[in-house]
């Protein structure tokens, strides 16, 4: 069967696909450009929708296997995943840490690893010192009368109490390193190094890591880019040591 418009071979119709798409007989190059633009627009819509679904899964801490299903379903490329790639890599890393698989990194040049020691994580950090100040605040119970010459007669007892306050001051900017054996903070003119067995407890938040060390009265307060990730790695590394 031939197309009644152009005479080209067609299978199940009197009009070929080309003539059906181009009823006005526009130039082929115009048609192809328009179809490419339409296909690109449709692909962009698919990618936006897929990325939105992935972000919902990350925001709600759902099973990451759903993310893999979306990626395979829409054949997303690494370039198309770029807007959420960092969050994806972080989510997969946290999942691996939870199952006991800590990352193994090349240690920065500022430290030398010991035999069998593995560098799990390092990042720029600012160390703050928590300073505690104790003051005595006195008070007079009863009356006080001036008796001349700069002297006073106090009637009553003298009382008072100790008051403490804490202040936070930056100590230095450097690098925080977590290995399979040690917790290290390195800064110009400052090196703090503790075995993981010395870590008593710790807390972490979005960009803060607070570590309590055995034998130290006050904890280490560190500001890092990702306090949660650092805390999770430190937690698992300490578990592996114990």
C-alpha positions in Angstrom: 0.0 0.0 0.0 1.2 3.4 -0.9 0.6 6.8 0.7 -2.0 8.8 -1.2 -0.1 12.0 -0.5 3.6 11.2 -1.1 3.5 7.8 -2.7 5.8 6.2 -0.1 5.3 2.7 1.0 3.0 2.3 4.1 1.6 -0.8 5.8 -1.9 -0.3 7.3 -3.0 3.0 6.1 -3.5 5.2 3.0 -1.3 7.8 4.7 2.3 7.3 5.9 3.5 8.4 9.3 5.4 11.3 7.9 2.4 12.8 6.2 0.2 12.1 9.2 2.6 14.1 11.4 2.9 16.9 8.7 -0.6 17.4 7.3 0.4 20.9 6.1 3.5 19.6 4.3 6.0 21.6 6.4 9.7 21.2 5.6 11.2 18.0 7.2 13.9 19.9 9.1 11.3 22.1 10.8 9.3 19.0 11.8 12.3 17.3 13.2 13.4 20.3 15.2 9.8 20.7 16.6 9.7 17.0 17.6 13.1 17.2 19.2 12.0 20.2 21.3 8.8 18.4 22.2 10.7 15.3 23.3 13.1 17.3 25.3 10.2 19.1 27.1 8.6 15.8 27.9 11.8 14.4 29.2 12.4 17.5 31.4 8.9 17.0 32.9 9.6 13.3 33.6 12.9 14.2 35.3 11.4 17.0 37.4 8.6 14.6 38.5 11.1 11.8 39.3 13.4 14.1 41.3 10.4 15.4 43.3 9.5 11.8 44.2 13.1 11.1 45.2 13.2 14.2 47.4 9.9 13.2 49.1 11.5 9.8 50.0 14.6 11.5 51.4 12.6 14.0 53.4 10.4 11.3 54.9 13.3 8.8 55.5 11.6 6.1 53.4 13.2 3.0 52.1 16.0 3.9 49.7 15.0 0.9 47.5 12.1 3.0 46.3 14.7 5.5 45.0 16.4 2.8 43.0 13.1 1.8 41.5 12.4 5.4 40.4 15.9 5.7 38.9 15.5 2.5 36.9 11.9 3.3 35.9 12.8 6.6 34.4 16.4 5.7 33.3 17.8 8.8 35.1 21.4 9.7 34.2 24.0 11.0 36.6 23.7 14.4 35.0 19.9 14.4 35.5 20.4 13.3 39.1 22.8 16.2 39.8 20.3 18.3 41.8 19.8 15.5 44.4 23.1 13.6 43.9 24.7 14.9 47.1 21.6 14.0 49.2 21.4 10.6 47.6 25.1 9.8 48.2 24.7 10.9 51.8 21.5 8.8 52.3 23.2 5.7 50.9 26.3 6.4 53.1 24.2 6.6 56.2 22.5 3.4 55.3 25.9 1.7 54.9 27.1 3.1 58.2 24.0 1.7 59.9 24.7 -1.8 58.6 28.4 -1.6 59.8 30.1 -0.6 56.5 32.2 2.4 57.3 33.9 4.3 54.5 37.6 3.9 53.9 39.3 7.0 52.8 42.9 8.1 52.0 44.1 9.9 55.1 45.1 13.6 54.7 48.8 14.3 54.6 48.8 15.8 58.1 48.6 12.4 59.8 50.3 9.1 59.5 48.1 6.1 60.0 49.2 3.3 62.4 49.4 -0.3 61.3 45.9 -1.6 60.4 44.4 1.8 61.1 41.8 3.0 58.6 40.7 6.6 57.9 36.9 6.7 57.9 36.2 10.5 57.7 37.7 13.9 57.8 36.5 17.5 57.3 37.2 21.0 58.2 36.1 21.9 61.7 36.2 24.7 64.2 37.0 23.7 67.8 35.3 25.7 70.6 36.2 25.7 74.2 33.6 25.7 76.9 34.9 27.8 79.7 33.3 27.7 83.2 33.7 30.8 85.4 32.9 30.6 89.1 32.1 33.8 91.1 31.3 34.5 94.7 28.3 36.7 95.1 28.1 38.1 98.7 25.2 39.7 100.5 24.6 41.5 103.8 21.8 40.4 106.1 20.8 43.3 108.3 21.4 47.0 108.5 24.6 48.9 107.9 25.4 52.4 109.5 28.1 54.8 108.7 30.2 55.7 111.8 32.6 58.0 110.1 36.1 57.9 108.6 35.0 55.5 106.0 33.9 52.8 108.5 30.5 51.1 108.7 28.8 49.2 111.5 27.1 46.1 110.1 24.2 44.6 112.1 23.5 41.1 111.0 25.3 38.3 109.2 27.2 38.2 105.9 26.0 35.6 103.5 26.7 34.7 99.9 26.8 31.9 97.3 28.9 30.6 94.5 27.6 31.2 91.0 29.0 29.5 87.9 28.5 30.4 84.3 29.7 29.0 81.0 31.1 30.7 78.0 32.1 29.4 74.6 35.1 30.7 72.8 36.8 29.5 69.5 40.1 27.8 70.0 41.2 27.1 66.4 40.2 26.1 62.9 41.6 22.9 61.6 40.7 19.4 60.4 38.7 16.7 62.4 39.7 13.2 61.6 37.9 10.0 62.6 39.9 6.7 62.1 39.3 3.2 63.2 41.4 3.9 66.3 41.6 7.6 67.0 39.7 10.9 67.1 42.1 13.7 65.9 41.8 17.5 65.7 44.7 19.1 63.9 45.1 22.9 63.7 48.1 25.2 63.4 50.0 25.0 66.7 47.3 22.6 68.1 47.0 18.8 68.0 44.4 16.9 70.0 44.5 13.1 69.7 42.3 10.6 71.6 41.9 6.9 71.3 38.3 5.9 70.5 38.3 3.9 73.8 38.6 7.3 75.6 35.3 8.5 74.1 32.7 8.4 76.9 29.7 9.8 75.1 28.8 12.3 72.4 25.9 14.3 70.9 25.5 15.6 67.4 23.2 17.9 65.5 23.0 19.4 62.1 26.5 21.0 62.2 27.7 20.4 65.7 29.6 17.5 67.3 30.1 17.4 71.1 32.4 14.7 72.4 33.0 13.8 76.0 36.5 12.4 76.7 37.5 10.4 79.7 39.6 12.5 82.1 38.5 15.8 80.6 36.2 18.0 82.7 34.7 19.7 79.8 33.7 18.2 76.4 35.0 19.0 72.9 32.6 21.2 71.0 33.2 21.1 67.2 31.4 22.8 64.4 31.5 20.8 61.2 29.6 20.9 57.9 27.7 17.7 58.7 27.5 17.0 62.4 25.0 14.2 62.0 27.2 12.2 59.5 30.3 12.8 61.7 28.4 11.6 64.8 27.1 8.4 63.1 30.6 7.5 61.8 32.1 8.1 65.3 29.4 6.0 66.9 30.0 3.0 64.6 33.8 3.4 64.9 33.6 3.4 68.7 31.3 0.3 68.6 33.9 -1.5 66.4 36.6 -0.7 68.9 34.7 -2.0 71.8 
